[in-house]
Amino acid sequence: MCADRSRHPVVHLVGSVPLPDCDSIFRTVAAGVGPHLARLPDGETGKRKMWIKFLQDVLAENPAIEVAHDLAPFKFTQWDGKVIREIPRLRIKKGAVVDPKSFVTGYADMAIDSFASFHKLRKRDVIPAGVKFQICMPTPLAPTYNNMVPSDRTALIPALTLHFIGEIEKIAKMLPNDRIAIQWDVCQEVLAWEGYFEPGPVEFETETIDVLARIGDAVPPAIDLGYHLCYGSPADEHMVLPKDAAIMVEMTNDIAARVERSIQFFHLPVPKDRDDDAFFATIDGLKLRPETELYLGLIHYDDSEGDDARLAAARCHVRIDGIGTECGWGRKSPDKIPALLDQHRHIVEKMG
């Protein structure tokens, strides 16, 4: 018999929301599912709408990096063979050394600006008391795997890691630590473990866990820390269709074992057609600390019956502390948001 082991289920938003600005996103989401929120992202508007696509230019404009015009672009291909985009290859200029201070990604400044709106609306009780501002960040590996020639990854990753740690330090200095959360978005790393990218000088398993642990421990302990694992959705379709959750479980366990500070949550996606025991049985192997919550991205637009089936299948194997969609909503039509929020509310109230 499948038991209900949920403690205090929450609605978890992964990140992007297709509305014009953070103020409208905060108001819309809080009105729809406010009582069920633990954290609330700013919707990743503006240049973040396409997640890390803008980082291609950030890297290409760096004085130590150049476009490899002599190499064919990387074909960013989804599971069914459709090429979503062709990404020009980048490489380190001969004899150049990458300076961590030479990058301007703007993540800290964008978070600080959005928090001002968040703080204003929380003071007015538009956002419920106790809800934290969630800052969603790509890892240094994401733009590296997408853009750099494999042989030059080891020359870029240390510098880019220091840059992102610097962004975290700026955020921690400027914002109240007990009212914010950092979510590291782990997508390209999952794809790498699935064999999606060409191998480089360091095996993916070692490289990714080293970086994910380092950036996790760089988040001050008073700030909530979470990891969102992902199979990509630039066109609302996965880049790879997972056979089951085994790779995500392995990565989650490795991160949890390596990060020294507490981790508040992991978010794992559940594909739409997976309400079968074979997918969820692999989640039995999760080894989370008592303070770490598990959120499953099992909500799929206009599929309430499927949501119920996925929830029922998952609860036979694991305690679910929160629910959400597989990924962000940034590429969806804004008119889908009310129904998505209704679906979240329906599921979390059923769990509670």
VENGI-V724164 format. One record per backbone hydrogen bond with DSSP energy under -0.5 kcal/mol. NH is the residue of the N-H (numbers start at 1). CO is the residue of the C=O. E is the energy in kcal/mol with one decimal. If there is no record, write none. Layout:
nh:co:e
NH:CO:E
NH:CO:E
This chain:
nh:co:e
3:1:-0.6
5:3:-0.8
10:321:-1.5
11:36:-2.7
12:10:-0.5
12:323:-3.0
13:11:-0.5
17:43:-2.0
19:17:-2.2
25:21:-1.6
26:22:-3.0
27:23:-2.2
28:24:-2.4
29:25:-2.7
30:26:-2.2
31:27:-2.1
32:28:-1.6
33:29:-2.9
34:30:-1.7
36:33:-2.2
37:34:-1.7
38:11:-0.6
40:132:-2.5
42:134:-0.6
43:15:-0.5
48:45:-1.5
49:46:-1.9
51:48:-2.4
53:50:-1.7
55:52:-1.5
56:53:-1.5
57:54:-0.6
58:54:-1.5
59:55:-2.5
60:56:-2.5
61:57:-2.2
62:59:-1.6
65:62:-1.9
66:91:-2.7
68:89:-3.0
69:67:-1.7
71:68:-1.9
74:87:-3.0
76:74:-0.8
76:85:-2.7
77:75:-1.1
78:82:-2.7
79:238:-2.4
81:78:-2.3
84:76:-2.8
84:82:-0.7
85:76:-1.0
87:74:-3.2
87:85:-0.6
88:86:-0.6
90:147:-2.5
91:66:-2.4
93:64:-2.7
96:93:-2.4
100:98:-0.6
102:99:-2.2
103:100:-1.0
110:106:-2.5
111:107:-2.1
112:108:-2.5
113:109:-2.3
114:110:-2.3
115:111:-2.2
116:112:-1.1
117:113:-0.9
118:114:-2.3
119:115:-3.3
120:116:-1.9
121:117:-2.3
122:118:-2.2
123:119:-2.1
124:120:-1.1
125:122:-1.4
126:121:-2.4
127:121:-1.2
131:128:-1.7
132:38:-2.4
133:179:-2.5
134:40:-2.0
134:132:-0.6
135:133:-0.6
135:181:-3.4
136:134:-0.6
137:183:-2.9
139:185:-0.8
142:139:-0.8
143:139:-0.7
144:140:-0.8
145:141:-3.1
146:142:-1.9
147:143:-2.1
148:144:-2.1
149:90:-2.4
152:149:-1.9
153:150:-1.4
155:152:-0.8
156:152:-1.0
156:153:-1.0
157:153:-2.9
160:156:-2.7
161:157:-2.6
162:158:-1.9
163:159:-1.9
164:160:-2.3
165:161:-2.4
166:162:-2.1
167:163:-1.9
168:164:-2.1
169:165:-2.3
170:166:-2.1
171:167:-2.4
172:168:-2.9
173:169:-1.8
174:170:-1.9
175:171:-2.4
179:176:-2.0
180:177:-1.1
181:133:-2.5
182:224:-2.8
183:135:-2.7
183:181:-0.5
184:182:-0.6
184:226:-2.6
185:137:-3.2
185:183:-0.5
186:184:-0.7
186:228:-3.5
187:185:-0.8
190:187:-0.5
191:187:-2.4
192:188:-2.5
193:189:-2.1
194:190:-1.2
195:192:-1.8
196:191:-2.5
200:202:-0.5
201:150:-0.6
207:203:-2.4
208:204:-3.0
209:205:-1.3
210:206:-2.0
211:207:-1.9
212:208:-3.1
213:209:-2.3
214:210:-1.9
215:211:-2.6
216:212:-1.3
217:213:-2.4
218:214:-0.8
219:216:-1.4
220:218:-0.6
223:220:-1.9
224:180:-1.8
226:182:-2.3
227:265:-1.6
228:184:-2.6
229:227:-0.6
229:267:-2.8
230:186:-2.0
235:237:-0.6
236:233:-1.7
239:231:-2.5
240:231:-0.7
242:240:-0.7
245:279:-1.0
249:245:-2.5
250:246:-2.5
251:247:-2.6
252:248:-2.7
253:249:-2.6
254:250:-2.2
255:251:-2.7
256:252:-2.8
257:253:-1.9
258:254:-1.6
259:255:-2.7
264:225:-2.3
265:225:-1.4
266:293:-2.0
267:227:-2.6
268:295:-2.4
270:297:-2.2
274:271:-1.8
275:273:-0.8
279:276:-0.7
280:276:-1.4
281:277:-2.5
282:278:-0.6
282:279:-0.6
283:280:-1.2
284:281:-1.3
285:282:-1.5
286:283:-2.0
292:289:-1.7
293:264:-2.8
295:266:-3.0
295:293:-0.5
296:322:-2.1
297:268:-3.1
298:296:-1.7
299:324:-2.6
303:300:-1.2
307:303:-2.5
308:304:-2.2
309:305:-2.1
310:306:-2.9
311:307:-2.5
312:308:-2.5
313:309:-2.3
314:310:-2.5
315:311:-2.4
316:312:-0.6
316:313:-0.8
317:314:-2.1
318:314:-1.8
321:294:-2.5
321:319:-0.6
322:294:-1.1
323:10:-2.4
324:296:-1.7
326:299:-0.6
329:16:-3.0
332:329:-2.6
336:333:-2.1
337:334:-1.5
340:336:-2.2
341:337:-2.6
342:338:-2.1
343:339:-2.4
344:340:-2.2
345:341:-2.5
346:342:-2.6
347:343:-2.2
348:344:-2.6
349:345:-2.1
350:346:-1.7
351:347:-2.3
352:348:-2.1
